[in-house]
């Protein structure tokens, strides 16, 4: 089904970008232009994105930045590698 008639963007494309990490209509727009012309598809895009797990949203809710999360993940990985050696 077409979500954005202006640019020919389908719900499948929106879902693929969401799976790749796009969490907001603005992020979808940055890669597809959907929602940047007439804007009538923005609510549909919001509905497709839903309120599911979003790494960026989860970090913001926890008060952490992406850099903090990356540093923590790197430290954890290094500890696991050190323990395996």
C-alpha positions in Angstrom: 0.0 0.0 0.0 1.2 3.5 -0.8 1.8 5.6 2.3 3.1 8.7 0.5 1.5 9.4 -2.9 3.7 12.4 -3.5 6.9 10.3 -3.6 5.6 6.8 -4.1 6.7 5.4 -0.8 5.0 2.2 0.4 4.4 0.9 3.9 6.9 -1.8 3.2 9.6 0.8 2.6 8.7 2.6 5.8 8.9 -0.6 7.8 12.3 -1.5 6.2 13.7 1.9 7.2 12.2 1.5 10.7 13.8 -1.9 11.0 17.1 -0.2 10.0 16.8 2.3 12.9 14.5 5.1 11.8 12.3 5.8 14.7 10.5 9.0 13.8 8.6 10.4 10.8 11.4 13.0 10.4 14.0 10.2 10.1 11.8 8.4 7.6 11.5 11.7 5.7 15.3 12.2 5.7 15.8 8.9 3.7 12.6 8.8 1.6 11.2 12.4 1.5 7.8 11.0 2.6 5.9 13.6 4.5 7.9 16.5 3.2 5.5 17.7 0.4 1.8 17.8 1.3 2.3 16.1 4.8 -0.9 14.0 4.7 1.1 10.8 5.2 2.8 11.8 8.4 0.1 10.4 10.7 0.1 7.1 8.7 3.9 6.9 9.1 3.6 7.6 12.8 1.1 4.7 13.0 3.4 2.4 11.1 6.3 3.3 13.4 4.1 2.8 16.5 5.5 2.9 20.0 7.6 -0.2 19.6 11.2 -0.5 20.8 13.4 2.3 19.5 17.0 2.3 20.7 17.2 6.1 20.5 13.9 6.6 22.3 14.9 4.1 25.0 18.2 5.9 25.6 16.4 9.3 25.9 13.9 7.8 28.4 16.8 6.6 30.5 18.6 9.9 30.2 21.5 8.4 28.3 23.1 9.6 25.1 24.0 7.4 22.2 27.7 8.0 23.1 27.1 6.8 26.7 25.4 3.7 25.4 28.2 3.0 22.9 30.8 3.4 25.6 29.0 1.0 27.9 28.5 -1.6 25.2 32.2 -1.3 24.3 33.3 -1.8 27.9 31.0 -4.8 28.3 32.4 -6.4 25.1 36.0 -5.8 26.2 35.3 -7.5 29.6 33.7 -10.5 27.9 36.7 -10.8 25.5 39.1 -10.5 28.4 37.2 -13.2 30.3 37.3 -15.6 27.3 41.1 -15.2 26.9 
